[in-house]
Amino acid sequence: MRQDLAYWQVHDTEDDCDLVIRSKSGHVFYCHICPSQFIRSPTITEQYFKCLELLRTGEVEIDDFYEEDAYEWLLNCFEPLIARLAPSSELQVVTQPTLAHYYSPEQTFVCHLKAVDGKLQPEQVDTKNHGWSSPIVKFDSDFLTELNQWTQSYTPSQVQVCYDRPEDSLIKPPTCINITNQDGQPLKCFLKKFGLSFGPSHAKKELLVLKKITESQIPPPPQAYICRLVGVVRE
């Protein structure tokens, strides 16, 4: 499969659902589903609410309906549109994905779903405003200058993303990465994102704690095992 469901977002009080479908070629589809757009389509409406219940509760299975079934149904709703917007014959799989490929995709599409008389009608929306938050945390120039004095900075294109399974490439969120350290040697690291909901103030506090660890000269393993900051990814 060249694309898969990467993220979803549901609400406790509203019945709509937002999906992010990503492809191994780097294309991203931001999809919105609202059951009010289902006209004379009771079977589709019923199936959608079964999927919504699973996503809301976080359960693996409800009444012999499994989360894999929900993911497959939601993905299939948009597959005809995806095949038209990004034909597989024209897509090139990215063989050495970087954070630049993941966070700055080659092409993005905003889509929504309608259903009329029991037939699904996925459509592209003429906008680039997909409503999902940016992964970037912004700092002032003084803080960035200080940051450069005690840790290494990397651009997204300098950070190679590692996947255990090739089919997850550029689809699943990156957690394991490869960089070239200050000695010119390859180094495998864990990628940690900042919590966007807390804003730059929380990110600054986290970085200051990591700065203290860096400057404390704690001995390396096996004398001491502790997470250490290798560098930050910035534009």
N, C-alpha and C positions, 0 to 999 in steps of 0.2 A: 504494500500500500504506500502510495506516494504522499498521502496527506492523512491527518488524523486530528482528533479533537484534543486541543492542548489545554484550554482553560474554559471554565464556565462560571457564570454568576447568576444567582437566583435571589429572590426576595421572600421574606416571610409573609408580607401582606399583599404584594402585587403578583400577578400571574405570568408576567413576562420573563424572558430568559435571554441572557447574552452569552454567546459562544465565541471562542477564538479557534479557528481551524488553521493549522499550519501545514506547509508542505516541505518536503526534503529539498526542494529547489529554492526555498526561501520566500515563497509567496505566502501571504497571510490574509485570511478572510475573517472579518469581524461581522458576526451574524446576530441578528436580533429576531426573536420570536415572540409574538403577542397573540394569544388565542382569540382576541377580538377580531383578528384578520381572517379567521376561519369562517367562511360563509357556507352554510348548508353542508357542513362536513363533520358530522357527529363522530364518525370512526376516528378521524384524524385528531379531533379534539380530545377524545377519550385516551388515545395513545399518548398524546402530548402530556396530559395531566398525570399519567402513570410515570413518565420520565421525570416530570417536575417533582413529583413526590419523592422519588429516589434521590434526586439531587438535593432537595431541601433537607431530607433527614440524614443523608450520609450513609444510609443503610446499603449493604451489598445486595440484598434481595428482599423483595416484598411480594408475597403471593406468587412465587415461582417466576417473577420478573426480575432479572438480574441487571446490575449496573452496566455490564457489557452490552446487554440488549438495548438499554437506554442510549448509551453512547453511539451504538451502531445506527439506531433509528434517527437520532438527531443529525448525525453525519450524513446519512443517506438523503435527508431532506434537501441538502444543499449540493450534493455531488453532481447532479446534472448541470447546475450553474457553474460549479467549479471547473468541470470538464470543458465548458464552453469558454470561460474566461481565461483559463490556463491549461490548454490542451497538453496532455502528457507527452505527446510527440514533440512538443516545442520546449519542454522543460529539461534543464540540465541539472542533475543532482550535484550539490556542492560536496566535493570529496574531502575537503579540509576546511570544515566550518570554523568560523571565528565568531567572537561576540559581535563584531560588526555585521555579520550575516544575520545573526539572531535579532539584535535590537534595532537594526536599520535594514529591514527587509527590502528586497529588490522591488517588490510591488505589493500594494495593499488594496483590498477591496472591502467596501461596506455593503452588506446585504441584509435583506429581511425576507420573511416567509409569509406567503398568503396561501390560502386554500379555498377553492371554490368548487362546490358540487363534488367533494371527495377527491379532488385532484390538487396535489401540492404545486405551488407556483413560487419558487425561489426567485428573487429579483435583486439586481444590483441597484444600490442607491447612489445617486449622483452627488456624493460628498466624500471628503477624506476625514471628516470628523467622526471618529468611531467611538468616542466617549470613554475609552480606557486610559488610565493614567500613564504618564511617562515614567520609565524606570530611573530617570535621572534625578539626582538630588543636587540642587544648586547651592554653591558656597560663594562667599565674597572673595575678592582677589587676595586680600591679606591672608586669609586662612589658607588659600591654595598655595601662596608663596611659602608659608610656614610648613605646609605639608611636604613640599618638595625638599625641605631641609633634612627630613628624617626618614622618609620612605621613598620607594621607587614608584614612578607613574608609568602606566602603560595605556596605549590607545586601544580601542576595541579590536582593531585589525591585528594587533600584536598578540592577542590572546586566543589561542586555539582551544576549541571546545572538544572535550572527549566524551564519547558515548560508548557504553558497553554493547549496545545493540545498534547496528547500522540503521535499522528501520526507525529508530528514535531521533535520528540526526535532524537538527533544526526544528523538531516538533516538541520534544520534552524540554522543560526548563533546564538550562545548563547548571551543573553543580561541580563537575570536575573539569579542570582546565590545564593546559600546558603553556608555560611561558619560558622565556630565556632570562635567566637571572643576571645579576650584575657581573658575574664572572664569565658570562657567555655560555653557561651550561643550561641544558633543558631541565625544567623543574615542574613536576606535577603538583597542583594545588587544589584546594577546595574553594569554590567561589561562593561568597556570601553577599547577598544583596542587603541594602539598607531597608528598614521598614518605612515605606513611603507614607504611611498614615501618621507617623510621628514627626515628619518634616526634618529640615536640616539641623535643628537644635539637638535632636536625639542622635543623629548621625555624628555630629561634632563630639558629643560626649563619648560615643563608642570609639571614635578615632583617638581621642585623648587617652582613653584607657589603654588602647593598643600601643600608643606612643610610650606610655610608662613601661609597658612590658618590653618594648624594643630597647629602651634606654636602661633597663635594669640589669642587662647583661646576664640573664638567666642562662645557665649552661645548657647545651644541646642534649638531646637524648643520647644515651640512656640515663644521664644524670637527672634530667628533668623533662617531663612531658607537658607541654603547654601550647595552646594555639598561638601562633605568632603571625603578625601581618607581614606578608612578603611584598605587597604593593597594592596600589589602588588603580582602578580603571577609570580614566577620565577623558573627556574630549577637549 
